[in-house]
Amino acid sequence: WAARGFRFRRPGTFLGSTSGAMGYGLPAAIAAGLVHRDRAVVAMVGDGGLAMTLAEVETAVRCGLRTVILVFDNQAYGMIRTYQERRPGGAAVATDLGPIDFAAAGRALGARGVRVEDDAAFEPALRQALVSDRPTVIHLVVDRRWEGVESRP
């Protein structure tokens, strides 16, 4: 969805899977950071994908990268759920995730960790992360209704 909604102005500045591969974002951002050590690299990942590769935050820290990890947390495998609901019968199965404090996990792995719960807090968090000298995990709390995922009681 990032490739569809964001206009990349320079060639060679976007790495993305054409198949929606979960877990691709952080490892790809680390690879880009290793190639372009002079740049901050931004990974846009869902909570399920980051949960699969969370330990790699330590890799970014150890390698001295300026990786910014934007984790969109709706406590669900949102894309999988959408595909399940589009099937005949439309039942979503095993797509809910429990709460993870990604900002705290980032700090535990040596990165900066920031939790963003409203739109106004996003820009300052991103600006600070882009000039930081170490990786930053920005935990974006997303309203589950954006993807049609019902709120839990």
N, CA, C and O of each residue as an XYZ file, in Angstrom:
612
protein
N       0.801     -1.194      0.000
C       0.000      0.000      0.000
C       0.843      1.257      0.000
O       0.395      2.297     -0.482
N       2.063      1.186      0.534
C       2.944      2.364      0.518
C       3.309      2.733     -0.912
O       3.343      3.913     -1.264
N       3.583      1.723     -1.739
C       3.954      1.984     -3.129
C       2.803      2.619     -3.893
O       3.032      3.376     -4.837
N       1.572      2.323     -3.500
C       0.409      2.892     -4.180
C       0.101      4.304     -3.709
O      -0.400      5.122     -4.482
N       0.396      4.597     -2.447
C      -0.037      5.869     -1.886
C       1.032      6.930     -1.693
O       0.706      8.090     -1.443
N       2.300      6.559     -1.804
C       3.378      7.523     -1.580
C       4.137      7.732     -2.882
O       4.446      6.778     -3.597
N       4.426      8.968     -3.171
C       5.139      9.282     -4.413
C       6.642      9.330     -4.126
O       7.121     10.220     -3.424
N       7.372      8.371     -4.672
C       8.821      8.331     -4.515
C       9.418      9.163     -5.635
O       9.175      8.894     -6.811
N      10.195     10.169     -5.276
C      10.669     11.146     -6.267
C      11.993     10.759     -6.916
O      12.303     11.228     -8.011
N      12.774      9.911     -6.258
C      14.068      9.524     -6.819
C      14.080      8.030     -7.104
O      13.646      7.241     -6.264
N      14.562      7.632     -8.256
C      14.670      6.204     -8.557
C      15.594      5.518     -7.550
O      16.547      6.117     -7.052
N      15.297      4.270     -7.266
C      16.151      3.495     -6.384
C      16.004      3.818     -4.906
O      16.878      3.471     -4.112
N      14.911      4.477     -4.520
C      14.733      4.821     -3.114
C      13.626      4.013     -2.448
O      13.296      4.265     -1.289
N      13.054      3.059     -3.151
C      12.005      2.217     -2.583
C      12.336      0.757     -2.800
O      12.589      0.324     -3.925
N      12.333      0.001     -1.713
C      12.441     -1.457     -1.784
C      11.112     -1.998     -1.320
O      10.659     -1.678     -0.221
N      10.487     -2.804     -2.133
C       9.207     -3.348     -1.729
C       8.930     -4.659     -2.420
O       9.343     -4.891     -3.557
N       8.229     -5.502     -1.716
C       7.832     -6.787     -2.272
C       6.598     -6.602     -3.144
O       5.698     -5.838     -2.795
N       6.554     -7.285     -4.255
C       5.368     -7.208     -5.106
C       4.298     -8.188     -4.667
O       3.176     -8.151     -5.172
N       4.639     -9.075     -3.721
C       3.675    -10.086     -3.287
C       3.138     -9.825     -1.875
O       2.384    -10.641     -1.346
N       3.516     -8.706     -1.264
C       3.042     -8.414      0.078
C       3.654     -9.323      1.123
O       2.979     -9.688      2.086
N       4.902     -9.695      0.963
C       5.556    -10.648      1.856
C       5.707    -10.086      3.267
O       6.396     -9.089      3.481
N       5.058    -10.735      4.217
C       5.129    -10.314      5.605
C       6.517    -10.637      6.158
O       7.048    -11.725      5.938
N       7.096     -9.672      6.879
C       8.411     -9.855      7.468
C       9.544     -9.348      6.600
O      10.709     -9.473      6.981
N       9.238     -8.783      5.451
C      10.253     -8.314      4.507
C      10.823     -6.946      4.883
O      12.007     -6.693      4.659
N      10.005     -6.066      5.448
C      10.346     -4.654      5.599
C      11.598     -4.354      6.392
O      12.470     -3.638      5.901
N      11.719     -4.877      7.609
C      12.888     -4.563      8.434
C      14.173     -5.144      7.856
O      15.157     -4.411      7.762
N      14.224     -6.423      7.462
C      15.460     -6.914      6.849
C      15.858     -6.137      5.583
O      17.045     -5.905      5.350
N      14.887     -5.741      4.778
C      15.196     -4.961      3.572
C      15.751     -3.591      3.946
O      16.681     -3.100      3.306
N      15.186     -2.976      4.976
C      15.687     -1.665      5.424
C      17.109     -1.781      5.969
O      17.935     -0.897      5.745
N      17.389     -2.853      6.672
C      18.749     -3.068      7.176
C      19.719     -3.223      6.015
O      20.809     -2.651      6.040
N      19.339     -3.985      5.002
C      20.195     -4.143      3.819
C      20.444     -2.797      3.150
O      21.573     -2.487      2.770
N      19.386     -1.996      3.008
C      19.549     -0.669      2.398
C      20.459      0.212      3.246
O      21.272      0.965      2.710
N      20.324      0.119      4.560
C      21.183      0.906      5.447
C      22.642      0.490      5.371
O      23.535      1.328      5.498
N      22.892     -0.800      5.164
C      24.271     -1.264      5.024
C      24.898     -0.761      3.725
O      26.096     -0.485      3.674
N      24.083     -0.645      2.675
C      24.574     -0.141      1.391
C      24.729      1.377      1.427
O      25.692      1.920      0.886
N      23.787      2.055      2.061
C      23.779      3.531      2.101
C      23.925      3.996      3.548
O      22.971      4.499      4.141
N      25.098      3.831      4.103
C      25.330      4.151      5.511
C      25.159      5.636      5.830
O      24.992      6.001      6.994
N      25.199      6.480      4.826
C      25.068      7.919      5.040
C      23.609      8.368      5.140
O      23.347      9.544      5.392
N      22.670      7.464      4.949
C      21.245      7.829      4.919
C      20.464      7.180      6.048
O      20.797      6.094      6.523
N      19.414      7.880      6.464
C      18.404      7.237      7.297
C      17.519      6.426      6.362
O      17.170      6.887      5.275
N      17.164      5.243      6.773
C      16.312      4.360      5.982
C      15.049      4.102      6.785
O      15.114      3.808      7.979
N      13.897      4.213      6.130
C      12.610      4.041      6.811
C      11.983      2.722      6.388
O      11.817      2.450      5.199
N      11.634      1.902      7.386
C      10.896      0.661      7.156
C       9.456      0.896      7.580
O       9.197      1.374      8.684
N       8.533      0.560      6.710
C       7.102      0.649      7.029
C       6.584     -0.767      7.152
O       6.511     -1.499      6.165
N       6.218     -1.159      8.385
C       5.865     -2.549      8.640
C       4.593     -2.643      9.469
O       4.259     -1.734     10.229
N       3.901     -3.744      9.310
C       2.768     -4.043     10.167
C       3.249     -4.712     11.443
O       4.400     -5.137     11.536
N       2.366     -4.801     12.418
C       2.741     -5.403     13.692
C       3.065     -6.885     13.546
O       3.977     -7.375     14.212
N       2.351     -7.605     12.701
C       2.647     -9.020     12.497
C       3.998     -9.227     11.843
O       4.763    -10.097     12.257
N       4.298     -8.437     10.827
C       5.583     -8.547     10.140
C       6.747     -8.184     11.036
O       7.792     -8.833     10.983
N       6.585     -7.149     11.866
C       7.676     -6.783     12.764
C       7.845     -7.832     13.857
O       8.968     -8.134     14.261
N       6.745     -8.382     14.332
C       6.851     -9.418     15.358
C       7.674    -10.598     14.845
O       8.383    -11.244     15.616
N       7.581    -10.879     13.541
C       8.347    -11.988     12.962
C       9.842    -11.713     12.908
O      10.643    -12.648     12.928
N      10.229    -10.440     12.842
C      11.638    -10.085     12.633
C      12.164     -9.129     13.693
O      13.185     -8.477     13.475
N      11.498     -9.030     14.827
C      11.835     -8.046     15.851
C      13.283     -8.124     16.302
O      13.893     -7.090     16.578
N      13.844     -9.310     16.384
C      15.229     -9.449     16.835
C      16.209     -8.701     15.940
O      17.307     -8.355     16.377
N      15.824     -8.450     14.698
C      16.714     -7.745     13.770
C      16.902     -6.273     14.128
O      17.791     -5.615     13.587
N      16.076     -5.750     15.034
C      16.326     -4.389     15.534
C      17.723     -4.351     16.161
O      18.455     -3.376     15.992
N      18.087     -5.407     16.880
C      19.426     -5.474     17.482
C      20.502     -5.460     16.399
O      21.565     -4.871     16.598
N      20.246     -6.091     15.270
C      21.208     -6.072     14.159
C      21.442     -4.648     13.692
O      22.583     -4.238     13.482
N      20.365     -3.894     13.530
C      20.493     -2.492     13.102
C      21.278     -1.683     14.129
O      22.093     -0.837     13.760
N      21.038     -1.936     15.410
C      21.769     -1.241     16.477
C      23.246     -1.602     16.413
O      24.107     -0.722     16.402
N      23.535     -2.892     16.371
C      24.923     -3.372     16.370
C      25.701     -2.860     15.166
O      26.895     -2.579     15.267
N      25.027     -2.737     14.028
C      25.682     -2.274     12.805
C      25.761     -0.746     12.721
O      26.323     -0.209     11.766
N      25.206     -0.049     13.707
C      25.277      1.416     13.723
C      24.442      2.073     12.644
O      24.819      3.120     12.119
N      23.310      1.471     12.305
C      22.466      2.006     11.233
C      21.497      3.054     11.766
O      21.200      3.099     12.960
N      21.015      3.885     10.868
C      20.016      4.903     11.198
C      18.659      4.460     10.656
O      18.019      5.187      9.897
N      18.228      3.269     11.048
C      16.980      2.693     10.573
C      15.818      3.243     11.383
O      15.844      3.221     12.614
N      14.800      3.736     10.688
C      13.566      4.199     11.323
C      12.501      3.153     11.010
O      12.211      2.880      9.845
N      11.928      2.576     12.048
C      10.946      1.509     11.860
C       9.581      2.042     12.255
O       9.318      2.278     13.434
N       8.717      2.232     11.274
C       7.340      2.650     11.518
C       6.505      1.386     11.594
O       6.306      0.713     10.583
N       6.015      1.056     12.777
C       5.212     -0.162     12.926
C       3.758      0.229     13.140
O       3.409      0.883     14.123
N       2.919     -0.185     12.199
C       1.487      0.102     12.224
C       0.810     -1.028     13.000
O       0.723     -2.154     12.511
N       0.338     -0.728     14.195
C      -0.165     -1.746     15.105
C      -1.682     -1.692     15.228
O      -2.239     -0.807     15.877
N      -2.341     -2.660     14.588
C      -3.793     -2.799     14.727
C      -4.153     -4.101     15.435
O      -5.314     -4.509     15.450
N      -3.146     -4.747     16.020
C      -3.307     -6.017     16.733
C      -3.980     -7.085     15.874
O      -4.823     -7.850     16.343
N      -3.584     -7.113     14.610
C      -4.156     -8.112     13.709
C      -3.247     -8.317     12.500
O      -2.482     -7.432     12.116
N      -3.352     -9.502     11.917
C      -2.787     -9.721     10.591
C      -3.830     -9.159      9.624
O      -4.658     -9.900      9.094
N      -3.784     -7.857      9.402
C      -4.832     -7.165      8.660
C      -4.996     -7.622      7.224
O      -6.121     -7.810      6.760
N      -3.889     -7.803      6.509
C      -3.965     -8.217      5.107
C      -4.523     -9.633      5.001
O      -5.364     -9.913      4.146
N      -4.060    -10.512      5.859
C      -4.561    -11.895      5.843
C      -6.054    -11.903      6.152
O      -6.829    -12.606      5.504
N      -6.443    -11.122      7.137
C      -7.860    -11.042      7.513
C      -8.712    -10.551      6.342
O      -9.791    -11.084      6.081
N      -8.219     -9.535      5.645
C      -8.952     -9.004      4.492
C      -9.160    -10.086      3.436
O     -10.262    -10.239      2.911
N      -8.105    -10.835      3.124
C      -8.242    -11.897      2.133
C      -9.197    -12.980      2.601
O      -9.975    -13.506      1.805
N      -9.147    -13.318      3.883
C     -10.077    -14.327      4.407
C     -11.524    -13.855      4.288
O     -12.407    -14.632      3.923
N     -11.762    -12.597      4.594
C     -13.129    -12.070      4.553
C     -13.664    -11.946      3.134
O     -14.878    -11.904      2.934
N     -12.779    -11.889      2.150
C     -13.211    -11.809      0.749
C     -13.607    -13.163      0.174
O     -14.261    -13.226     -0.867
N     -13.221    -14.234      0.835
C     -13.580    -15.579      0.371
C     -15.067    -15.825      0.578
O     -15.704    -15.140      1.379
N     -15.618    -16.788     -0.130
C     -17.011    -17.168      0.137
C     -17.161    -17.582      1.600
O     -16.372    -18.379      2.107
N     -18.148    -17.055      2.258
C     -18.345    -17.311      3.685
C     -17.755    -16.221      4.556
O     -18.280    -15.939      5.633
N     -16.676    -15.606      4.111
C     -16.094    -14.439      4.741
C     -15.653    -14.548      6.182
O     -15.629    -13.535      6.882
N     -15.304    -15.723      6.653
C     -14.906    -15.873      8.053
C     -13.405    -15.649      8.216
O     -12.596    -16.261      7.518
N     -13.042    -14.766      9.146
C     -11.635    -14.546      9.488
C     -11.254    -15.527     10.586
O     -11.976    -15.690     11.569
N     -10.114    -16.177     10.407
C      -9.664    -17.190     11.359
C      -8.225    -16.896     11.779
O      -7.351    -16.707     10.933
N      -7.986    -16.859     13.084
C      -6.638    -16.756     13.656
C      -5.854    -15.556     13.146
O      -4.667    -15.678     12.845
N      -6.500    -14.400     13.044
C      -5.805    -13.203     12.566
C      -5.620    -12.151     13.643
O      -4.971    -11.135     13.393
N      -6.164    -12.356     14.827
C      -5.971    -11.389     15.910
C      -4.614    -11.609     16.563
O      -4.154    -12.741     16.708
N      -3.989    -10.517     16.949
C      -2.714    -10.558     17.657
C      -2.891     -9.904     19.015
O      -3.738     -9.025     19.177
N      -2.117    -10.317     19.968
C      -2.139     -9.681     21.279
C      -1.345     -8.393     21.264
O      -0.622     -8.110     20.309
N      -1.480     -7.616     22.321
C      -0.757     -6.347     22.378
C       0.738     -6.559     22.608
O       1.137     -7.361     23.451
N       1.549     -5.843     21.861
C       3.003     -5.830     22.036
C       3.404     -4.366     22.174
O       2.961     -3.527     21.388
N       4.218     -4.057     23.143
C       4.741     -2.696     23.296
C       6.014     -2.612     22.458
O       7.114     -2.852     22.956
N       5.852     -2.271     21.188
C       6.979     -2.249     20.266
C       8.013     -1.180     20.628
O       9.206     -1.377     20.397
N       7.573     -0.059     21.188
C       8.526      0.972     21.605
C       9.428      0.427     22.710
O      10.644      0.616     22.669
N       8.843     -0.243     23.689
C       9.632     -0.834     24.780
C      10.538     -1.936     24.260
O      11.684     -2.053     24.694
N      10.033     -2.748     23.332
C      10.856     -3.808     22.743
C      12.046     -3.204     22.008
O      13.160     -3.719     22.107
N      11.822     -2.117     21.271
C      12.912     -1.439     20.584
C      13.972     -0.955     21.560
O      15.169     -1.123     21.325
N      13.523     -0.348     22.666
C      14.470      0.120     23.684
C      15.243     -1.051     24.292
O      16.444     -0.943     24.538
N      14.558     -2.165     24.534
C      15.217     -3.343     25.101
C      16.298     -3.887     24.169
O      17.258     -4.508     24.624
N      16.143     -3.655     22.872
C      17.109     -4.120     21.882
C      18.161     -3.068     21.550
O      18.989     -3.280     20.663
N      18.138     -1.929     22.255
C      19.169     -0.903     22.085
C      18.800      0.263     21.193
O      19.604      1.177     21.007
N      17.603      0.250     20.638
C      17.145      1.348     19.768
C      16.396      2.381     20.603
O      16.118      2.166     21.782
N      16.081      3.493     19.973
C      15.137      4.426     20.573
C      13.747      3.833     20.355
O      13.508      3.166     19.348
N      12.843      4.068     21.278
C      11.477      3.579     21.127
C      10.493      4.672     21.469
O      10.577      5.279     22.537
N       9.558      4.929     20.569
C       8.569      6.000     20.739
C       7.193      5.437     20.433
O       7.012      4.728     19.442
N       6.234      5.748     21.273
C       4.851      5.322     21.043
C       4.053      6.538     20.587
O       4.078      7.581     21.240
N       3.343      6.404     19.463
C       2.528      7.485     18.908
C       1.073      7.024     18.891
O       0.729      6.023     18.263
N       0.230      7.775     19.592
C      -1.180      7.393     19.692
C      -2.116      8.365     18.997
O      -3.317      8.105     18.915
N      -1.591      9.492     18.487
C      -2.455     10.425     17.760
C      -1.666     11.075     16.630
O      -0.435     11.098     16.642
N      -2.392     11.594     15.668
C      -1.779     12.160     14.462
C      -0.792     13.281     14.770
O       0.252     13.371     14.125
N      -1.100     14.133     15.737
C      -0.251     15.282     16.038
C       1.138     14.871     16.519
O       2.100     15.611     16.316
N       1.257     13.726     17.141
C       2.548     13.278     17.677
C       3.421     12.609     16.623
O       4.609     12.388     16.859
N       2.853     12.284     15.466
C       3.621     11.543     14.470
C       4.762     12.355     13.861
O       5.905     11.898     13.856
N       4.473     13.543     13.353
C       5.514     14.303     12.652
C       6.722     14.599     13.532
O       7.850     14.380     13.090
N       6.538     15.088     14.763
C       7.737     15.324     15.587
C       8.529     14.035     15.867
O       9.759     14.062     15.908
N       7.831     12.918     16.057
C       8.523     11.647     16.306
C       9.341     11.237     15.082
O      10.484     10.798     15.209
N       8.750     11.383     13.901
C       9.461     11.014     12.677
C      10.645     11.943     12.433
O      11.733     11.479     12.092
N      10.450     13.230     12.600
C      11.559     14.180     12.390
C      12.741     13.864     13.305
O      13.892     13.873     12.868
N      12.451     13.587     14.569
C      13.521     13.267     15.516
C      14.211     11.962     15.137
O      15.433     11.854     15.239
N      13.445     10.983     14.705
C      14.027      9.698     14.305
C      14.934      9.850     13.090
O      15.982      9.208     13.020
N      14.552     10.681     12.144
C      15.337     10.854     10.924
C      16.699     11.485     11.171
O      17.622     11.283     10.382
N      16.842     12.243     12.249
C      18.137     12.860     12.561
C      18.882     12.135     13.672
O      19.988     12.532     14.040
N      18.292     11.087     14.204
C      18.929     10.326     15.273
C      20.143      9.576     14.736
O      20.223      9.265     13.548
N      21.080      9.291     15.629
C      22.285      8.564     15.239
C      22.157      7.058     15.468
O      23.142      6.328     15.351
N      20.946      6.587     15.795
C      20.733      5.155     16.002
C      19.323      4.776     15.581
O      18.490      5.654     15.357
N      19.044      3.489     15.471
C      17.712      3.064     15.048
C      16.616      3.548     15.997
O      16.834      3.717     17.197
N      15.439      3.764     15.424
C      14.270      4.172     16.204
C      13.072      3.332     15.784
O      12.788      3.179     14.596
N      12.378      2.794     16.775
C      11.115      2.103     16.542
C      10.010      3.083     16.907
O       9.915      3.512     18.057
N       9.177      3.441     15.938
C       8.026      4.310     16.196
C       6.780      3.432     16.147
O       6.360      2.978     15.083
N       6.208      3.209     17.313
C       5.036      2.348     17.475
C       3.789      3.187     17.221
O       3.416      4.024     18.042
N       3.154      2.957     16.084
C       1.964      3.700     15.683
C       0.717      2.894     16.037
O       0.440      1.860     15.429
N      -0.021      3.375     17.014
C      -1.238      2.694     17.429
C      -2.326      3.051     16.422
O      -2.705      4.214     16.287
N      -2.825      2.030     15.714
C      -3.783      2.229     14.634
C      -5.170      1.770     15.096
O      -5.307      0.733     15.745
N      -6.160      2.532     14.761
C      -7.539      2.169     15.060
C      -7.897      0.922     14.261
O      -7.813      0.925     13.033
N      -8.293     -0.132     14.945
C      -8.602     -1.410     14.288
C      -9.725     -1.284     13.269
O      -9.810     -2.104     12.355
N     -10.571     -0.302     13.396
C     -11.686     -0.144     12.456
C     -11.231      0.299     11.079
O     -11.988      0.155     10.119
N     -10.003      0.842     10.939
C      -9.507      1.272      9.633
C      -9.490      0.128      8.642
O      -9.728      0.338      7.453
N      -9.215     -1.069      9.106
C      -9.147     -2.224      8.211
C     -10.344     -3.129      8.385
O     -10.335     -4.264      7.909
N     -11.368     -2.653      9.052
C     -12.550     -3.471      9.245
C     -12.393     -4.489     10.353
O     -13.214     -5.398     10.481
N     -11.345     -4.350     11.160
C     -11.111     -5.275     12.257
C     -11.894     -4.746     13.454
O     -11.675     -3.618     13.895
N     -12.790     -5.549     13.970
C     -13.619     -5.121     15.100
C     -12.773     -4.835     16.328
O     -11.768     -5.505     16.564
N     -13.174     -3.849     17.105
C     -12.489     -3.570     18.362
C     -12.814     -4.667     19.360
O     -13.928     -5.188     19.406
N     -11.818     -4.999     20.149
C     -12.034     -5.997     21.200
C     -12.771     -5.363     22.354
O     -12.596     -4.175     22.622
N     -13.602     -6.142     23.051
C     -14.313     -5.586     24.212
C     -13.371     -5.204     25.317
O     -13.807     -4.722     26.362
